[in-house]
């Protein structure tokens, strides 16, 4: 796993980009963003590759 590549995707999501992104694990253009909300605010980002199911979860 390339932490630098996942960190870049996380920063992009935090800046409002919605993807998709290229997966650092399998190089497929299939990483999608999910968000968890509490009281109308985004509190967590989940990024998951739909091809290989690699996943990272980061606070918003």
N, C-alpha and C positions, 0 to 999 in steps of 0.2 A: 504494500500500500504506500502510495506517495502522499505523505502528510502535507507537503507543500502544495500539491495539486488540489487536495481536498480543502485546504485553507483558502486557496484562491476562489474555489467555488463557494465556500461559506461566505467570504467577503462579498462576492457578487450578489448572493442572495440577500445579505444584510443591506446592500445598497439598492435593493428593489428590483434587481433583474429576476426574471422568472424562468430562465432556462429554455430549453434543455441544454445540458452541458455534456462534454465528453467525459466518460468514466475513466478515472485514473487506473482502474483495475483491468478493464477489458478493452479500452479504447473505442467503445461504441458511444454514439451520440444519443444516449438514452437516460441521462441522469435528470430526474424530475424533482421538483420541490414540493414538500408538504409543510404546512404551518399549523401550529397549535395556538389557539387564542384563549385568553382569559380576560374577561371583562372588556372585550372589544379590542384588546391589544395583542399583537403577536408576541408570544413568549418563548417559542421554540421553533427551529427550522429542522426538518428532516429531509435529507437528500438521499435518494435511492436510485440505483441503476436498475432499470427495468429489464436489462439483458442478463446481468450476472447477480443481481440482488445485493450488491455491495451497498452499505448504508452508513451514513454518519448522522448524528443528532447533535445540534449545537444550540445554545441559548441565543435568543434574539438579541 
